[in-house]
Structure formats: C-alpha cells, structure tokens
Amino acid sequence: MQRELAEKISLTQLFILVSTFLFGSAIVVGIGGEAKQDSWIAVITACLLGIIPVCFYIFLLSKIPGKNLFEIMEIALGKIISKILILLYITYFFYVSARVLRDFGELVVGDLLVNTPIEVISITFMLLVAYILYLGLEVLGRFSEIYAPYLVGGLIVVGILLFLSRELHVENVLPILPEGLGPIMSTVFPDLITFPFGELVAFTMILPYASKTRYAGKTTVLALVFSGLILAYSSFVQIATLGSDTKIRAKFPLLNAAGEISLLNFIERVDLIIIFVVMFGILVKISILFYGGLKGLEQIFGRPYRAFIYPMAMVIAFLSIIISENFAEHLKEGIDLVTWMIHIPFQFGIPLFLFPFVLWKTKDVRAERKKV
C-alpha cells in the first residue's frame, strides 16, 4: 500500500522520542514501588532485560525492511488474519493511549487545575496531540528536539534542589537487598518489563521511518538504556525523599517529592514546574501510541491516517473519562487486568506468533530470487 507521505525522522529525533516515550506516564505514576527501597535496582534490571524484546522487534522488522509491523503481518499472514490482528492492535494502542491520558488528567486536576473538569483537560490535550500528528511524524520529531532538554533537565534539577534543601535522605534506600532478589524479580516480571519497556512495541510503527534505518536499532537500544538510568535516578530520588513506602504515601511520587523543595525561602512550589515538564513526556507517549492505532486504520481501510485523526482523538478523550470511576479504580485495573490480559499478549504473544511466519515468508522470497 502506498504511504501518503514519505515521512522521515532523524536518528537524534528517534533517540529523543524513545526516551521521552519511556519517561511518559512512568514518571507521573512512579514505577517499581513494590520493590520498596530497591525500586531503583528493579528499574535498572528491567531496563537491561527490556533490551531483549526490543532487539526482537528490531530483528522482526529487519526481515522485511521498510515495512512496519502491520504491513509485515499482511505479507506474512495474508489479508484476513492480518486484519483481525491489526484490529486488535488498534484497540490496544487506543486503549493504552486513553489510560495514559487519564493519568495526566488526574495529575492536572488533582494538583494544578483543581476546579477544572477532567473532561476539559482530556479534550484539550487530545486536540493538541491530533494537531501535531496531522502535521506529520516529522513535526513530532522536531517538537521533541525542542522540549526534551527541559524534561531531562527538570528531573535532574529536582534531585539537586532536594539535596540542597536537605530533603534527600540517602539512608532511606538502605539496607540494599534486605530480602534478597525475590522482591526485585517479582516487580520486574511482569510489571516493569511490560510497563514501560514492553510498550516500545509501538515503535514497530516508527522505526521504518528513521532516516538511517541501518542504525535505528542501535539508537533505540541506546535510548532505552539512557531512559532506564534516568528512571532509576528518579526512583532513587523519590525513595530518598519520601521513604520506601511511596506507593502508599503518594499517588504521584515525583510530584510529592518535588513539593518538599524549599530553598532560601524563595525556591518553592517546584511541583508546578514538574507538571509542565512531565506534560511533554505524556504528549509524546500518547502521540506514539495514537499514531500506531491510526496506522492500523490506514492499513485496514486504505485511507491516509490523517482522515481518522480528529474523530479518533475525541474517542480516546471520551474513553479516558469513562475508563474508570476514579483514580484508585484506574490503578487497580492496571494491576489486575492490563498487565496480564493486555500487555503480555500484544507485547510478546502476537510478535512471537508472527515470527515463524515471517521467517517462512522471507525464506520463500529468497528462494524465488535465487531461481530468477
């Protein structure tokens, strides 16, 4: 199928998109809290193990160069089966987009615009996402280059200001491994390996558009490692500031930690700046997931993805609101349902199912070329 435009992003933009995608809602809701004071170790462990599925996605794409996951499905499985799987992935990408949007809406309504209905936040934010994607993937890449330094810089500055405010208590992360590796591994599998690292399956829709596809895989892995270190740093700062029971004490641990900053009776309420900073990570994450779903619609209906942007943006805004009655139910649903019933099948199950068919198809193509 002909692509509407030959969109391209540079390797630098790809690196930034992968990094900010992983920060996304992981920075907002916090990750690894189940491992308590060893959460930062759990994040590093999950990051290193997360390289394995990412390399698998890259290898899968390399078997049929220049094609995204949905196009590969159609080549390997035929139109009927591929359309069923693509519809499932569309649902997955849109559903996870709605969950991430709900995370951000709860953050803003709970700590910044307390008198603003969450519906207003969701609709406004999705209109912004829709506008950026309507302009194209290249615009999202350029946008990310501008705002990425604020995201990473903001996270680092929070740790420095907490240290200068004497709110950073390193003893909170001690003792290290008091119960051995058990709590860490139970946190890594399946929670951290699926969220956020396994969600990089969405980049199977982006990698074919890298300007130098030869180096796209290495760039993605480097971005994954970089993001893992920053997330581990963020987790360390949260534990050192709030204690090992951050999951119980705070809905948004980093925000609560930033709220402890008070320096020279002048530098205060840094948490408001943090909301602005993490908004960029949320925007990139929703945009990538939303783009993946839109490309699925393009593949099925044969129309440019831009034709679906605004209607589906409003669907996601609506879904984010009705997805749960309150934030507690939203988080519980993520623990009880999303990881096992949604993340694992789409991040690991279907790609593994697809793999032998791709190998068989590429084997047939090579055999035909030899005959010619």
N, C-alpha and C positions, 0 to 999 in steps of 0.2 A: 504493500500500500504506500502511495506517495505521501511523504510528510508535507505538511502545509508550508513550513519554512525550514531551511537548513540552520536550525538554532545551534549555537556553539557556546561553550563556556571554557574559560582558560583553566589550566591546572591550579593556579592560585585561587580562582573562584571555587573550583571543586573542593579544594582543601578547606576553604572557609565554610562552604555550605555543609560539608560533612561534620566539621567541628561544631558549628552552631546548631545543627540538627541534633547532635547528641546532647548538647547543653540543654536546649529546649525546655521541656517540662521537667527534666531531671533536676535542673537547678531549682525550679519552683517548688516541687513537692518533696525534694530530697530523695536520695536512694541509699540503700544499704543499711538503713536504720536497724534492721533486725539483727545485725551483727554487733550492735552497740558500739563500744569504743574501738572495735576493729573494723568499723564500716569502711574506712579508707583503704584498708588492706583488701577487703572484699571487692571494692571498686576496681583496684588495680588488677586483682586476679581475674575478674570478669572481663576487663579490658583486654588482657593478654589472651584469654580463651576466646573472646569475641573475634579475634583475628581469623580463627578457623572458619566460621561460617561466611565471613566477608570474603576470604580467599576463595571459598567455594562458589559464591555468587560471581566473583570475577572470572573464575575458570569456566563457569557455565556460559557466561556472556562471550568469552573468548572463542568458544567452539563455533559460534556463528557471528562473526564480527559485524559491528554496525547495527545490530538488532537489539531492541530492548526485550525484557522478559516476555511480554505479551506477544510480540512478533515471533519470538523463538517458540513459544507454546503453539502458535498456529502452524509453524513449519514442522514441528516435531510430532504434534498430536492430531493435526487436522482441524478443520473449522468447527465441527460440532463440539468435541470435547474441550477444545481450547476456549470456546466462547463460554462454556459453563464455568471453567476455572477463572477466566477473566472476570466474569460477573461476580464471582466470589471475592476476588481480589479488589474489585471496585468497592464492594461493600466493606471489606476490611479497611482499605485506605480511608474511605469516608468516615467510617465509624471511629477509627483512631484519631482522625482529624477532629471530630466532634468532642472526643474525650480530652484532647489537648486544649481545645478552645474552652471547654468547661473549667479546666484547671486555671487558665488565665482569667476567665470571668470571675471565678471565686476569689482569686487573688486581688483583683482590682476592686471588686465590690466589698470585699471584707476589710481591706486596709487602706484604700485610697478614695474611691468614689462611693462612700457608704450609702448615699441616698439615691444612687443611680440604679435603675433596674438592670439586672444582668442581661435581659433581652437587648437593651440598647448597646451594651458592650459587645455582645456576640455579633449582632448585625453589623455594627460599625467596623469591627475588626475584620469580618469576612469580606466586606466591601473593599477594604484596603488590600487584602490578600488577592481578591478577584481582579482588582485593577492592575496589580503588579504582574500577575500571571497573564493577564490579557495582553500586556505589553511584551511578554515573552520571557523565556528562561534566561536569556542574556541580561535582561533588566534586573531580574532577581539576583544574578551573579554580581552585577555591578553594585547593586544596593548592598549586598553582603560585604563587599570590599570596603565600603564606606563605614559601616557601623560595627563591624567585627572588633576593631580595636577597643571600642567603648565597652563591649561585652566582656572581653578577657581582662582589659584594664580595670574595669569596675570590680570584678571578682577578686583580683589581686589586691587592689586598694582596700577593699573591705577587710581582708586579713591584716594588712599593715595598720589600718586605723584601730582595729580591735586590739592589736598588740600594743599600740601606743596608748590606748585607753585603759590598758591593764585588765581587759576583759577576757583575754586569751589565756586560759589555764591549761598548760600542757599536761598537767597531772591527770586531767580528765580522760586522756587517751591511754592511761596506764591502769592496770598492767596489760601488756600486749599478749594476746592469745591466752587469756586466763582459762578458757575451756577448750583449748586446742583448735584444730582446724574445722571441727564439726559445724559450729555456727556460721563460719565463713562460707563453707561449701554449700550449706543449706540455703544461704542467702544468694549465692551465685547461681545455683541451679534451683528452680528455673527463673527466679525473679530478675536478677541483674543481667543474665545472659540474654533475656528476651526484651527487657526494658532497662536501658535504651539501646543496647548494642545490636540486638537482633532486628530492631526496626530499620536498620540500614538496608533491609531488603527493598525498601522504597527506592534506593539508589540504583537498582537494576533498571529503572526507568530514566536515570540521569546519565549514567556512565557512558552510554553510546554517544552522547552529545559533547563529551570532552574534546577539546581541540587536538590533543595528542593522546589518542586512546592507548597508545603503547605504554604510556606512563601513568594512565589513570588509576590502575590498580595499586601501584606503589604509593601514589598520592593519597588514595583513600585509606590505606593501611597506616600511613604516617599520621594522617588526620585523626584516625581512631586512637592511636597511641597518645597523641597530644591531648585529645579530649579526655581520655581516661585519666591522665595525670592532673589535668585541671579539675575534673570532677572529684578525684581523690583529695586534692587540695581543699576544695570546697567542703567536702565531707569532714576533713580533719578540722577545719576552722569551726564548723558547726558543733562538732563534738567538744572541742576545746572550750567553746564559749558556753554552750547550753548544757553540757553533760552527756552521758551515754544514753539517756532515755529521751532523745529528741523526738522520736516517733510519738511518744505520749504527750510531751510538753508542748509541741508546736505543730500546727498544720503546715506552715511554710517555714522550715527551719532556718534557711539562709536569711529570710526576711526578719525573723525574730532575732537572729544573731546580729544583723546589721542595726537593729533597733537598740542594741546595747551600747552602741558607739556614742561616747560623749567626751569630746576633747576640747580643752581650753574654754569650756562653757560657750563654745561657738559652733563647732562642727557637731551637729546633731541631726536627727531625723534622716540619716543616710538611707534608711529603708525605702524612702520615697524615690530616691535615685535608683535604688536596686530594682524597683518595679519597672522603671523606664528602661533600664539596661536589659533585664530579662525579657522584656516585651519583644526585643529583636530576635532572641533565640526562639521564642514561641512563634513569631511570624514566619521564620524560616522553616521551622518544623512543620507547621500547618501547610505552608505553601508546597513543600516537597511531597507530603502525603496527598494533598489535594491534587497536585499535578499528576501523581501516579494514578489516581482514580479517573481523572479526566482523560489521560492517555488510554485508559481501558475503554472508556466510552468511545473515544475516537477509533479504536481498533474494531469495536463491535459494529458501530453504526456507519463507519466510513466517512464521517464528517469531521472537520477540524475541531480540536478540543476547545477552541475559543467559543464555539457555539453553545457549549454547555456550562461555561464558567459561572455566569451570574445566577441562573436558576439553581445550580447545584450548590453555590455558595450560600444561598438562602436556606436550602435544605439542611446543610450542615449547621448553620446557625440555629435553626429550629431544633434539630436533633440534639445539639449540645444542651439545650434548655430542658428537653423532656427526658433526657437520658437517665436522670435520677431525680428523686425528690429533694435531696440535699447533698452536701459535700461528703458527709460521713457515708451515705449510701453509695455515692460515686466511688469513693476509695475502696469500700468493701467489695463492690462489683469488680473493680480492677484486680483485687487479690483473689477472689473466689472464682471468677469467670474468665476474665480476659487472658490471663497468662496461659492457662491450660487449654481452654476451649477455642481461643482465637489466635494468640501469638504463635504458639508452637506449631500448629498446622500450617500457617501461612509463611512462617519464617524458616521452618525446617522440613515439614512434611511434604508439601507440594513440590518445592525445589528438588528434594531427594527423589520423589516420584518421577519428576520430569527428566532427571539426569540420564538414566539409561536410554530413554527415547532420543534424547539429543545426541548421545554417543552413536546410537544406531543410525540416525539420520545423517550425521556427518560422515560416518563410515561409508554409507551408500553414495554420498556426493563424491567422496574421494575415489571410490571405485569407478564411478561414471567418468570422472576426469581422466583416469588412467586409460580407460578404453578409448577415449577421444584422442 
